[in-house]
Amino acid sequence: MPGLLEGKTALVLGVANRWSLAYAIAQALKRESADLILTFQGDRQRQGVEQLAEELSAAALPCDVTQEEELGLLAEAIKTRSGRLDAVVHSIAFAGKEDLSRPFVETSRGGFLLAQEVSAYSLVSVARAVAPLMAGGGSILTLSYLGATRVVPNYNVMGVAKAALEATVRYLASDLGPSGIRVNAISAGPVKTASARGVKDFSKVLDAVAERAPLRRNTEPAEVADTAVFLASDLARGVTGNVIFVDAGFQIMGL
């Protein structure tokens, strides 16, 4: 049977390693027959991402989302290679370890701006770069977390950046909707990834979610990935500007 994404080209930004949510999403997109493109930032990531791309029969292209020139070169490379783009997965976030490890009120000015630039503004710059490649419409999706709307201990400056990211989703959905481009976010439950380990006492968050979520367990990467497939496919053609929770139901709970 043909895959849900057969004939579509998908770009995944933020594959750090095989334990990242971005990699799980890339696997699912490939399973559904997407023509896949991954990106890496600098020489430090190059070898690892190229190896993962080879395993997925995907292309690997350089891109630092904080550099407008590199985003332009990425768009040109995709245009030359594929002619168009149908789906984009933005799985990029960063905050300094020191700003995650101290109370939010002590966040440095530089740390605040860095978290906003990499974690939120990058979605704007990526969307601006790829939109011309989506002349026939398409899907842009990003990854958020409950800390965008509720206080999660030790999430601190990243929670504020994710709040900005979710607002960015709505404004981009409004701007790009007339071009047939849908913009959504997945708010995933906590998952054991390399970046998550940078949050102090993260294991306690996992334990609390497994104890209190309606499904009494943590989120599995494959569940996030399958939701990404849905949003990237024509099945979600009427869905835009939304934040879809994939967190075993934890976000509905009070005390």
Number of C-alpha atoms within 10 A of each C-alpha: 4 8 13 18 22 15 13 20 22 27 26 24 26 22 27 23 17 15 15 20 24 27 25 21 24 30 22 20 31 21 15 20 18 26 21 21 23 25 23 23 18 11 9 9 15 16 13 15 25 18 14 21 22 11 10 19 13 20 18 21 20 20 22 17 23 15 11 15 12 16 21 16 15 21 23 16 14 19 15 10 10 14 13 21 25 25 30 25 26 22 21 20 21 17 23 17 12 13 22 22 17 15 14 18 9 13 17 14 8 11 19 19 15 20 22 23 20 18 26 26 20 21 24 15 17 22 20 16 18 24 22 15 19 18 14 13 19 28 27 28 26 25 24 26 25 20 20 22 13 12 12 13 16 20 25 24 30 28 24 21 27 24 20 16 24 25 16 20 25 18 14 22 23 16 13 18 16 10 16 17 24 29 30 26 26 22 23 23 24 21 22 17 15 12 14 15 12 17 18 16 12 18 14 10 18 17 13 15 22 18 14 17 19 15 14 15 18 24 23 18 22 14 17 25 23 17 18 29 24 15 26 28 22 14 11 14 16 9 14 24 20 17 21 17 20 22 26 21 18 23 18 10 9 6 3
